[in-house]
Each structure stands twice: as structure tokens, then as C-alpha cells.
């Protein structure tokens, strides 16, 4: 089970119930694929290009907008078995995902698929980061993440 805490801080792109359901399904599918046998809490912030640019500058020193940012609360070393649950909720707090809905809509148009597919892709990508995967300056890491993302999205029938 995934408890998704959503904060919509933008008003440019509608975040529909269909998108919310897709995000939750992707989060659950990533946890299942990674054999994470726990209930998780994930915070999702929806923003616009200007706000994500500020967050990107503040946290990564990169002064430009991006599509998604991930802020893990835990460090994983390749498996989910050591994750500790919060005593009050019984949930493992994985971290925060920030998606620029403005950027997601532009990329969906650029790549010729729907907004649901783009938001689902960004969610899968970010979830893998929350679970310890990385691809920055790492071709093998990028390949592994892409394969996992494709498998998860194809399994949910969220295709281009």
C-alpha cells in the first residue's frame, strides 16, 4: 500500500483523478518490482517550471527548470529489507517527488504521447531514485533505470 500525500502548488495543468491513480499505481508497481514488502508514504509536489527551477538551484546548484526532482529520506544499498517503519504510522517514509506539470505537459507533446504516460514515467524514474538508483554520470545506471522504468510502465499498460 502507498500513502500518497499530494500538494498541488500550480494551476497551469489540471491534475486529474486519472493522473493521481496512475501515479499511485506506478509507485506500487515500483515497490513490487523491487520486492519492497512494506507500506510506504510518498510526498508528491506538483509545481511549475519557475518553482522547480528555484528548487533545482537551491538543492543542486543548477539554475534551470527540470521535469522531476527526488528527495530520498532513506539510503538503500540495493534492497528494501532494511527499511524502518515509522512507529506511529507503520509506514516507511520514502521521500519527496517534485514534478513540474508544465514541463511534463511540454515533454508529452514533444515525445508524442499523453500527459498520463509522461507523469507515469517521471514517477517511475523518481521512485527508483527514492530507492537508491542513480544515473548521473553512470551509463550502466542509466541503462538499468531505463529498463526498469519500461518494464513497470509496460506492465501497467502505460505506453507511448
PLY file of the C-alpha trace (Angstrom):
ply
format ascii 1.0
element vertex 160
property float x
property float y
property float z
element edge 159
property int vertex1
property int vertex2
end_header
0.00 0.00 0.00
1.18 3.50 -0.82
0.00 6.57 1.02
0.46 9.41 -1.42
0.46 12.91 0.05
-0.20 15.31 -2.82
0.42 19.04 -2.77
-0.63 20.79 -5.98
1.21 24.13 -5.98
0.50 25.02 -9.60
-2.58 25.97 -11.59
-1.35 25.61 -15.18
-2.07 21.90 -15.79
-5.01 20.04 -14.25
-4.02 17.10 -12.08
-6.93 14.77 -12.69
-8.09 11.74 -10.75
-6.82 9.62 -13.66
-3.32 11.09 -13.20
-3.47 10.57 -9.44
-4.48 6.93 -9.91
-1.68 6.41 -12.44
0.90 7.90 -10.05
-0.26 5.68 -7.21
-0.25 2.58 -9.47
3.28 3.35 -10.63
4.51 3.84 -7.06
3.01 0.49 -6.03
4.39 -1.24 -9.14
7.92 0.04 -8.48
7.78 -1.21 -4.90
6.51 -4.59 -6.09
9.16 -4.83 -8.81
11.87 -4.04 -6.27
10.38 -6.57 -3.80
9.82 -3.90 -1.17
7.42 -5.65 1.16
6.28 -2.64 3.18
3.68 0.09 3.12
5.17 3.41 2.07
4.49 7.09 2.39
5.49 9.32 -0.51
5.07 13.05 -0.76
4.29 14.37 -4.25
4.51 18.08 -5.01
3.18 19.34 -8.32
4.71 22.59 -9.43
5.53 24.72 -12.47
8.78 25.43 -14.29
9.69 28.54 -12.30
9.21 26.87 -8.92
11.10 23.70 -9.86
13.87 25.93 -11.22
14.20 27.53 -7.78
14.24 24.13 -6.07
16.80 22.81 -8.58
19.03 25.87 -8.00
18.72 25.62 -4.21
19.35 21.88 -3.88
21.51 21.01 -6.89
23.14 24.31 -7.85
21.58 24.07 -11.34
19.79 27.26 -12.32
17.31 25.86 -14.83
13.96 24.09 -14.71
13.81 20.31 -14.84
10.99 17.80 -15.11
11.30 15.93 -11.82
13.34 16.00 -8.63
13.64 13.28 -5.99
14.48 13.73 -2.34
15.02 10.34 -0.66
14.54 10.08 3.08
16.44 6.78 3.35
19.57 5.26 1.93
19.16 1.91 0.24
22.06 -0.37 -0.63
20.31 -2.36 -3.33
17.45 -3.87 -1.37
14.43 -2.79 0.62
14.78 -5.19 3.52
16.37 -2.77 5.99
13.71 -0.07 5.65
12.39 1.06 9.02
8.74 1.86 9.56
7.63 4.97 11.40
6.35 3.79 14.78
3.18 5.92 14.69
2.03 5.16 11.15
3.64 1.81 10.37
4.73 3.31 7.03
8.19 3.61 5.54
8.66 7.26 4.61
10.49 7.06 1.28
10.78 10.74 0.47
9.57 13.50 -1.79
8.90 13.69 -5.51
8.55 17.09 -7.19
7.13 17.17 -10.72
6.85 20.23 -12.95
3.44 19.69 -14.53
4.29 22.44 -17.00
7.42 20.57 -18.11
5.59 17.21 -18.11
2.91 18.60 -20.47
5.55 20.08 -22.80
7.52 16.81 -22.87
4.39 14.75 -23.51
3.70 16.89 -26.56
7.35 16.81 -27.67
7.55 12.99 -27.39
4.12 12.45 -28.95
2.38 10.71 -26.08
-0.16 11.70 -23.45
0.30 13.53 -20.18
-0.59 10.36 -18.24
2.31 8.48 -19.81
4.75 11.32 -19.12
3.70 11.77 -15.49
3.82 7.99 -15.00
7.33 7.87 -16.49
8.54 10.73 -14.28
7.03 9.00 -11.24
8.71 5.66 -12.05
12.02 7.45 -12.60
11.74 9.34 -9.33
10.63 6.27 -7.36
13.76 4.44 -8.49
15.82 7.38 -7.21
13.99 7.17 -3.86
15.04 3.51 -3.72
18.71 4.31 -4.30
19.14 4.08 -8.07
21.16 6.73 -9.85
22.19 7.54 -13.40
24.17 10.79 -13.14
27.47 10.21 -14.95
26.74 6.48 -14.96
25.83 4.82 -18.26
25.15 1.45 -16.64
22.92 3.05 -14.00
21.03 4.88 -16.73
20.51 1.64 -18.69
19.27 -0.22 -15.61
16.87 2.56 -14.69
15.51 2.78 -18.25
14.92 -0.98 -18.38
13.12 -0.95 -15.02
11.01 2.08 -15.98
9.98 0.46 -19.26
9.12 -2.84 -17.56
7.00 -1.11 -14.92
5.12 1.11 -17.38
4.57 -1.73 -19.86
3.29 -3.91 -17.03
0.71 -1.24 -16.23
-0.09 -0.84 -19.94
1.00 2.80 -19.84
2.72 3.03 -23.20
3.67 5.68 -25.70
0 1
1 2
2 3
3 4
4 5
5 6
6 7
7 8
8 9
9 10
10 11
11 12
12 13
13 14
14 15
15 16
16 17
17 18
18 19
19 20
20 21
21 22
22 23
23 24
24 25
25 26
26 27
27 28
28 29
29 30
30 31
31 32
32 33
33 34
34 35
35 36
36 37
37 38
38 39
39 40
40 41
41 42
42 43
43 44
44 45
45 46
46 47
47 48
48 49
49 50
50 51
51 52
52 53
53 54
54 55
55 56
56 57
57 58
58 59
59 60
60 61
61 62
62 63
63 64
64 65
65 66
66 67
67 68
68 69
69 70
70 71
71 72
72 73
73 74
74 75
75 76
76 77
77 78
78 79
79 80
80 81
81 82
82 83
83 84
84 85
85 86
86 87
87 88
88 89
89 90
90 91
91 92
92 93
93 94
94 95
95 96
96 97
97 98
98 99
99 100
100 101
101 102
102 103
103 104
104 105
105 106
106 107
107 108
108 109
109 110
110 111
111 112
112 113
113 114
114 115
115 116
116 117
117 118
118 119
119 120
120 121
121 122
122 123
123 124
124 125
125 126
126 127
127 128
128 129
129 130
130 131
131 132
132 133
133 134
134 135
135 136
136 137
137 138
138 139
139 140
140 141
141 142
142 143
143 144
144 145
145 146
146 147
147 148
148 149
149 150
150 151
151 152
152 153
153 154
154 155
155 156
156 157
157 158
158 159
